[in-house]
Amino acid sequence: MATLTVSSKQTPFPWAAVAIASYTEKAQLVFDETVTATALQLNGSTVSDEEEIVHALAKAHGLADDSSKSPAFFALAKTISTTTAVPQIIASLDSLDDHFTYRTFLVGHEITAADWMLWGAMKGNSRIPGLLKNNNHPHLLRWFSYLESLDSIQAASASLATAKASKARSNKTAAGFALGLANAEDGKVVTRFPPEPSGYLHIGHAKAALLNQYFAKMYHGKLIIRFDDTNPSKERSEFEETILEDLHLMDVHGDVVTHTSDHFQTLFDLAIKLIKSGQAYTDDTEQAQMRLERGDGIASAHRDDSVEQNLKHFEEMTAGTTEGLRWCLRAKISVDNPNKAMRDPVIYRCNVLPHHRTGDKWKVYPTYDFACPVVDSIEGVTHALRTNEYRDRNPQYHWMIEALALRKVNIWDFSRLNFIYTLLSKRKLHWFVDQGLVRGWDDPRFPTVRGIRRRGLTVEALQQFMLAQGPSQAVVSLEWDSIWAMNKKIIDPVAPRHWAIVTDKKVPVTISGGPASPEIKVLPKHKKNADIGEKKTVYTSAILVEQEDAISFDDQEEITLMDWGNAIVRSKTTNAAGEVTAIEMELHLDGDFRKTKKKITWLSQSTTANPLTPVVLLDYDYLITKKKLEENDNVADFVTPVTEFRQDALADANVGDLKKGEIMQFERKGYYVFDGVVNGNLEFVRIPDGRAASLASKAGAPAAPPAETAKAEGAAPPITKMYAIEKVYGDDVKAGNATTMYAVENIYKA
């Protein structure tokens, strides 16, 4: 595979080259902060000019690149990439918008090299993405956004972000979307994901599962889902079902499902073969003593027992006798190898418990160290992907295959995934379940696949994040911000917008100049995406706003009621505690919403004809108070006291149309996933958005001083965070509408 080397610090960044490398998968992308220019290594030659790189990769992939119109767009791309004058840029954007009025792509009916060259030039010009957000070029924006939304481009963007954030600038980091496997042949690659059926999959397993599927698809090969069921003490059939369900939640689908137990007889026969060849021996050394001897490089007293003695003891093990239970089988590799994984590892042990698939047939079971390489070879696996915590055992893996004269398998290492404030140990997660500190293995606070999906993490974000990690070998504890930020980019364009008011913070408002009786207007659920559908908004002269908004209003201040228009605060009533208990406003639809500082959400007060919907808003903290638990730490000493936060609220009735698991946004509150109906209330789980404030541990956070205390001490009024947000409507929205009651822009323009 070709190699495309770039630096994340290049200005402008070579987006066209990176995009086409990602899209075609014809070049492995390497970030090297020491280089000063883009370089494509292809067929023994080096190409540095970006336009030539685009042509070369397009040709290698068979991408359309021969239109007579293409050169003009390549020339335009070169001009756009260096233009800084806004009038010139807008002129080019106007022309392109006209071109895309009746076209999907620049030339023809599919993506071509010209599309990537122009897209890269626009992406690399710091002014253009911002100008496109003004919605003055809808056809061009559609094309630009479509290319940017492709999975390969999203993964490329994530890889760039990872490279920029890397502290080890001198290291080369390959981007996950264009990784290559050693000795891989298209159509012949076979990967496998071998979970043990003893629990639920967590986010650490997700990386392995997604990478295995990614490479199988990349090389048009096959993915095996294999249950490593060699320990009857921990495994159950129901866990196999839940694991398959977990994989389905991640959109991972194997071509075949197998079990290590399918090969028990073969494994047993091969163990006998090792004994007879003098490459394995039985041992009854106590476990603690064996661990000590292996650490000190001391040979077992049974290491030189005869083949006949070893076969006799292994026969006792096979029968599960009292004598057999004392023994295990060890591979005879080395006594004092510097790599302690090579010091005669145990490859078979006795277990008389019935197996969930084979029943009482077997009393001896292979260890993972023996079964994994053997079954990989037998099942045709070409590339065994596993975390680098197994790296010391890779020579052991190869020894097993060579000793048994089996087909060789390539090993591909990747770093284990760890997150701060997160437990991935099944034993410790079990403890939380047993103690009743969570509701189950699908609790939104859990790092299980079920938990993070229930928290609102999308499959797309999970896939992009895992691929963006690339082949990095560094074992670090990652922050959660990157993956949730990716998730936000995916859900924001498609999440319907609704409103909610916290029940114990609601403030009644009387509107003068409002409708005499309730009126209903149909509005889009998403102002920038009409495909999301429509909702009904009720307008009355009696509405509700939240206390945080109400307390911030100044007398006679003009504010904007979102999806309605401006209103002037004529009077406020407060209680002894300084809380607002009632407000009177006067509707002022001729006011300019662009001049108001506050755009607020509101709800018409509930009536029999137009009732509001009771909802519960749920938010969560980390389960532990320490970023990383050490091996000897007692998890009970680091449990966060309170990890679930519930707020009763009232929402617009449109939320009743949501289905469990659907993602939406309560505007100015955050993104939520509908978690179902409990005790008649719709429950919504808040989805982190990647911002530091939403991800910081809430344990021990100081409470804000009461409003009356601050007032008594002469402090400044409480600072609200409610308005530190992006403009709700954007700068391009124009006031005015056919109706005199609702100053709302019509999204469905003629």
N, C-alpha and C positions, 0 to 999 in steps of 0.2 A: 504494500500500500504506500502511496505517496505521503509525504510529510509537508505540512504547511506550518512554518514557524513564524510567530508574530510576538510582539510585545504588547502587553495591556496598556502601556504608556504611550503608544504611537498616536500621533495627532496629525491629520485625522486618522481615526482607527480604520483599518482596511475591511470595512463591513462587507463589501461585495465579495472579496476573496473568502472571508470566513463563512459567509452565508452560503455560497455555492459549494464550498467544501462540506459544510454541514448537510445541505440539502441532497447532494449527490452521494455523500459518504465515500468519496473517492480520495480523500486525503485525511490523514491523522493530524489533528490540530495540536500544536505544542506551543505553550506559552513560555517564552524565554526572555526575561527582562534585560538580558545583556545585548540583545540584537537591536539594531537601529532601523532595519528595513524588513519588509515582508519577504519571505523566501519559500518557494515551492520546490521541493526535491521530487522530481518525476522522471522515471525512466533514465536515471543516471545524470540528468541535467538539472540546472538550477534556473528558475524563473523568478524574477524580482518585480517586474512591472505588473501592477494589479490587473490591468485589462488583459494582458497576456495570460495571467493566472486564470482568470475567469474563462477565457476561450479554451485553455488547456483542459480544465476540469470539465467544462461542458462537453468537449470532444470525447474525453475519457468516459463520460457517462452516457453519451449519445443524446445529450440535451439539444433541443432545437436551437440552432445558432446560425442559420444560413439565409435568413430573410434579407431582402434588399433594403429593408427599412432599419435593420439593426444598427448599421454604422452611425446613422444620425442620432440614435438614442445613446450610443456609446459616447459620441461627441458631446451630447447634452449632459450626460453624467459627469464628464470631465469638467465642463463649465460650472455645473451646479456645485460640485465639490469644493470649488475655490471661491465662489461668489459670496460676498458678505453684504452687499447692498440690498436692502429689503425690497425696493421697487423692482430691481432686476429679478430677484427671487420670485416675487409675486407674479411677475409677468410670465415666468417659466411655469409656475404652478397653475396659472390660469389656462395656459395652452395645454398642459397635460390633463387638466380637469376636463376640458373640452374633448380631448382625445379619448378619455375613458368613459365618456357619457354613454356610449353604446358598445364598449369593449370591456372584457374581463381582464385581458392581459395586453401587454404592449403590442405584440405581433402574434397573429395566429390565435389558437384556442387552448394553448397550454403555456406553462411557465417556460421562458427561454433565458438564455444567458443575458439578453438585454434587460430583462426584468430585474435580475439580480444586480447587474451593474448600476442601473438607475436607482434601485432601492437602496443599495449600499451608499451611493453618493448622497442621497437625501438623508439617510440615517446618520451619516457622518458629518453633515452640516448642522451645527448646533442650533441654527435658527429655524430650520424647516419643520422639525417635529412640533415645535411650539406654534408655528403659523398654521399648521394643519389642524390643530385643536380648535381653531376659530370657526371651523365648520363652513368656511367659505368655499371649500373645494371638496364637496361630498364624494364625488366619483373617484377622485385621486386618493382621498382618504380611505375609501373602501378597499382599493387595490393595495395601498400601503399597509393597512391594518391586517389584511388577509395574509400577506407574505410574513408579516411580523408575528402572526398568531400560530404559524406552523410549528409543530412540536420541535423540529430540528432547529429552528431559529430561536425558539424559546430556550432550548437547551444550550445553544451557543451563547445567548445573552447571560444565562446563569453561569456558564463556565467563565465568561469574562469577569463577571462580578466576583466569582470565587478567586480568580487569579489576582484581581485588584486587591482583594481583602487578605490575600496570603501574606503572612509575615516573613516567610522564607523567600524573598524575592530572587535569590540566586538559584533556586531550584526550578527545574523545568516541570511544568504540570500539564499533562495531556488532557484534553477535553474529552469527557466521557462519550459524547455522541459520535466520535470518529475513532474510537479505540480499535486497535487491531489485535487479533489473537495470533500467537506464534503458530506456524505450521497449519494454518487454517485453509481449507479448500471449500470454495463455494458449493453448497449443496450437500456437503459431507460432515459439517460440524454437528456434534451432538453434545448438548450440555445437560446438567441435571441439578435439580434442587432437592436435597435429601433431608427434610425435617424429621425430627423424632416425634412420634405421635404421643407426646406426654404433656401437651399444653397448647396454648394459643400462640399464634405468630405475633411478634412485636415488630417495631419499626426497624430493628437491627436485621431481622430475617427479611424484611421487605427489600433491602438493598440487594441481598443475594438473589432473591427470587426475580426481581426486576432485571438485574444484570444478566442472569442466565437466560431469561426470555429474550432480552435485547439482542444478545449475541446469536442466539438460535435464529432469530428473524433476520438479523443483519446478514448472516451467511446462508439464509434459506435452508436451514437445517432443522433439527428436532430438539425439543425440550422434554426431558423425562422428569416427572414428579415421582420421586421414590421415597417411600416411608422407611426410615431407618429403624425398624422395629426389632431390636436385638436385646431389649431389656424388659422382660415381663413385669418387673417390679414397678415400673412407672407408666407403662403404655396401655392405652385403651382404644377400642374401636371408635368410640364417640369423638376422640380427639382427631382421628383421621377425617371424620366428617367436618369438624369445625375448621380444620386446616384447609381443606378444599374450599370451604365457604370463605375463609379469609383470603385465599388466593383469588377467588372470584371477585371479592371486594376490591382487590388491587388490579383487576383485569388481567390476571396472569392465568394462562390456560395451557397446561401441558399437552403434548401430543399423545402421551401414554402415562398411565399411573402404574407403578410397580412397587414391590416390597422387597426389602432385603430378605425377608423370610421366604420369598419365592426361591431363594438360592441356598437355603440352609443345608441341603444335602450336598450340594457342590462345595460349599465352604467347609463342611465337615470332612469330605474326601480330601480336599487340599490340605487341611490341617494334618491329616494322617500322612499325607505325602511329605510334609515338612518334617514330621517326626522320623519317618523312615529314612529320610535323606540326611538326618543328623542336624537339621536346621531349626529344630524346636525341641523343647524338653518340658516336662512337668515339674512343678515346684510347689512345696507346701510351706514355704517360708511365710511367717506371719506378715500381714500387710505393712505394719509399722517398720518391722525389721527389713523387709524388702525395699521399702522406700529409702531407708538409711543406707543399705548396701549399694543401691543404685546411685545414690548421691555421692558416696565415697569411692565408687568404682571397685566394689568388692564382688567377686563371683559368688553365685549361689552354691550352696553345698551340693545341689542336685544338677549342676550345670553339665557335669560329665557323666551322668547316669547313662546306662546303656539304652539302646533303642527298645529292647524288650521291656525294660523297667518303665520307660516312658509310655509305651503302648499299654502296659498293664494299668498304670495309674489313669491314663486317659479313658480306658474302658470303664474304670470305676466312676470317673466323672460322668461319662455318657449314661451310665445307669442311675446316676443320682444317689448313690449309696452314701452312708455316713462317712465312709472313708473318702469317697470321691469328692464330697463337699469341702474337704480340706485342701484340695489341689487346684491348681490353675495351669494353663499351658502358656509358655513364654517362647517368643522367637529368639533363636540363638544368633544374635547379631554382633554384639560387642559388650565387653565388661566396662571399659573405661574410655569410651569414645567421648571427646570433648562435648559433643552434642548428646545431652543426656537422654533425648528421645530415642537414641539408638542403643541404649543400654538394656538390651533384652526385654522389650515391652511385653506385657501380657496380651495374648491374642485370643484366648478362650477362658471362660469361667463357668462355674456351675450355678444353676438356678432351677430349683424344683417347682417354682410357681408356674401355673399353666399360662401359656401364651395366648393372647387374644385371637390369634388366627390359627395357630397350629395345635392348640390345646396341650395335652400331656405328652405329645410325641417326643419332644426334645427336653433334655435336662442340662444340656450344655449350649452356650450361645457365644458367637464370636464377638469380640470387642469392635468398636468403630475403627480402630487402627488397622485391623485385619480385614474386616468386611468391606470397608469403603473402597480401597484400591482394587480389591478382587472383583466386586460387583460392578464398579466403574468399567473395568476392562471387559467383563463378560457382557454387559449390556450395550457395549459399543460407544461409550462416552469417549469423545475425542479431547475435550477440554474440561477439566475439573476446576471450577471456580470456587475459591474458599478464602476466608479471611486470613490475614497474615499472622494471626495468633497461632496458626498451624504451621508456620514456616519451618520451625525446627523439626517438624514431623514430616516435611516433604521428602527428605532422604529416606526416612522409614517407609513412606508410601511407595517410593520407587523400588526399595529393597524387596518389598513383598511381591511386587509384580515380577521383578527379575528372578527372585528365588523360585517362583512358580512357573517361570517361562510363559507369562501371559503377555497379551498385547499391551504396548506402552500407551500411557495417557499423559497428555500435557496438563501441567498445573498452572493456573493463573491466579496470582495473589491480589487481594485488594484489602484496604484497611477496614477494620471493624468500625461500625457507626456507634458513637456515644454522644449523648446530649447532657447538658448540665441539668441538675435537679431531677434527673431521670434514672429510674431503676429498670434494668433489663434482665436482672436475675429472676428466673422463674420462682426460685425459692422465696425471695423477698417479696415478689408480687403476690405469691400465694399467701404470705403472711398478712398483707393488707386485706385480701379477700376474707381470710379466716377471722381476722379481728373485726370485720364489719366496717372498716374504714372507707370502703368503696362498695358499690352495689353489685359488682361482678366484674368479669373479665372484659366487658365492653364498656366499662365506666369511662366517661370522657377524660378523666384524669390519668387513665392508664396509657402507656405507650404501645399497647397492643394494636394490631391493625384495626380491630373492631373499635377500640377506644378512640384512635385518632380520626377514623372515618366518622364516628359519631360526633366528634368535636368539630367536624366540618372540613377536614382536609380532603381535597379532591384527589382522584387518581392521577389526573394530569400533573398536579403539583408534586405529588409523590414521585412520579416517574422522572420529571424534569430535575428534581433535586438530586435523586440518586445518580442519574447519568452525569450531572454536573460535577459530582465528586471525583469522577475520573479514576485513574489508577493510583491515586495518592497512597503512600505507605505510612503516612504519619497517623499515629493513634492519638487523637485529640478529642476533647469534649466540646462538641459544637453548640453554638447558641441556637435557639429555636427561631430567631428572627428571619433568617434567610428563607426557610421553607414556608413560613406563614406569609412572608412578603410575596413569594411566588404564588402562593395560593390566592392572595388578594387580587393579583393581576388577572388570574383566571376567572374568579367569581364576579369581580366588579362589573364587567360588561354584560353579564347575564342575570344578575341577582335582582329580582323585582324589589321595588322600594315601597315600604309601608311606614306608618307612624305609630308611635306608642308613647303614652304618658304614664310615669310611675304613679301608682295609685295614691300613696301617702304624700306625694309631692304635687298633686294637681291643684291648680288655681282656677276658679271660675272667672270667666271674662264675659262682660256684656258688650256687644258690638252695636253701636248706633249707626244707622245707615245700612245695616245688613238686611237680609231677606226677612220678610214678614212671617214666612213659614218655611220649613226645611226644603231645600232644593238639592237636587243630586246632579252631578256632572260627571261624565265619563272622561277619565284621563289615562294617559299611558302609565304602565307600571314602572317603566324605565324611560327617562326623558331622552336618552340617547340611543335607545334600541326599541323601536316600535314592535319588533317581533316578539317581545316578551309578553305582550298582551295589554289588556286594559283593566282598570279598576274603577269603582264608583266612589266618589268623594262627596260627603254630605256637608252642605253649607247651612249654617243657622246663625242667629244673632246671639246665641249662647254657646260659647266654646270653652275649651280647657287648654291651659298652657302649663308648663312645668315651673316649679318654684325657682329653680336656678335661673330660668329666663326672666321670670316675673321680678325677682329681686334685683336684677341688673337694669331694669328699665328706669330711665329718668322721666320725670314729669314732662309732659308735652313732647316726648321723644317720638319720632316717626320710625316705625319698624316695618318689616315686611313679613306678612303671613304667607308662608310658602304655598304655592299653587292657588293663591287668591289675589293678593295685592297688598298695598301699604295700608297702615292704620296708625292713628296717633293716640298715644297713651294720654288720656285726659285725667284720670285719677287712679290712685292705688289706696287700698285699705290694708293696714298692717296690724298685727297683734303685739302683745307686750314682748314677745320673743323676737320681734323684728321680722317675722314671716309675713309674706303677703297673703291676705285672705280673699281679696277680690280686686278686680281691675275693671275699669270702664275705658273702652276705646271707641274711637270714631273712624269708620272706614274712609280711606282717602285713596281711591283707585287711580286718581290722576297723579299720584306721587311716583317718583322715579325710584324703583327698587335698587338701582345701581348706586344711589346716593345714601342708602341706609346701611348702617353697620351691622345690623342684626337681622338675620333671616331665620325665622323660627318655625318649628313644627307645631301643630295644634290639632285638636279633635273637637268636633261638634259634641256637645253634651249629650249623653245617652238618653234616648227616648224609647218608648214602647215600639214605635214604628221603625226607628233607626238605632238599634242598640249597639253599644260598643262591645268588644270581645275581651273577656278577662284572660290575661296571659300571665305566665311566669317567665321572667328573664333570669337565666342561670349563667353564672360565671365561675371560674375555677382557679385555684392556685396550685402550685406545685405540691406534691405529696410530701416532699422532704425539704428541710431547710438548709441542707449542705449541698453545694454544687456537685461534689463528687464524693461518694461514700468509699472509704477505704475497706480493704478486705476484713479487717478486724473491727470495724465500726458496728455497733449494735443499732440496727435500723430504728428500733423503738426510741432511741435517744434523739432522733432527728426528724420525728414526725411533725409536720406542720399542724398547729392546733386546729385551725379552721381552713378548710379547703373548698367549701362550696358556699356560694353567695347567691341568695334568692331575692328577687324583687317582684312583687305583685305589680302588674301594670294593666292598663287598658289600651287596646289596639283598635285600629279601624277594622271593620267587619270583613274586609277583603282577605284577611289572613286565614279566615275559615276555609278558603279554597285550597290552601297548601296541603301537600301530602307529606307524610313522615319522611324525613331525610332531605327534603328540599331546602335549598339555601336561599336566603333573602337578606334584605338590609332594613333595619329600623333606622331611618335617616337621622343622622347626628347622634346615634347611639352606637352603631356598629353593625357588623355582619352576624347573622345568626343562622343556625340550622334548626329546623322544626323537629323536635324530639318526640312528639306525640301528645296525646291527651291524658292528663293525670288528674283525677278528682274533678273532672269537668273543665279544667283549665288547660289551655294550650301551652306547652312548655317549649321554650326556645333556648338553645345553648349558644352562648356567644363564641364566635370564631376569632381567635387572635389575628391581628392584621399585620404583625411583624414590627410594629412600633415598640420602642423600648418600654414605654409606659404600660402597654398592655401585656408585656411579657415579664416585667419585674415581679419578683416574689412579693406577695402582699403580706407575708408573715411579719408581724411587728411594725407595720407601717403606722406612723403617728396619725392620730385623728386630727382633723382640721378644727380650729377653735370655733366655738359657737359664734353665730353672727352677733348676738348681743354683747358677748365678751369683747369681741374686736371693736365694736362700736364704743363700748364703755372706756376702752383703753385708748381711744383716739386713733385706732389703726385704720388703714385704708380699707374701703369696702372689699368684700371677698372677691378674689380674682377668679373669674369663670374660665373654664377650659372649653366651654361649649362653642366658642366662636373661632378657635384656632384651627380652622378647617379650610379646605379648598372651597372656592366659590361654588355654591350649589348649582347656579344656572350657567356660569361662565360669562365671559365678557360679551359674547355675541348675541345674547338673547335680547329681544326688543320688546318693550312694553306695548300694551295695546291689544285689543281683541274686539270681536264683533259685539260681545256682551258688555254691558256697563257694570255688571256685578263681579265678574271674575277677570282679573288682569293676568291671564295665563297665556303663554305662547302655545299655539297650535302646532303639535309635532308633525301632524299629517299635512304638510304643505301641498298646495295644489301644484 
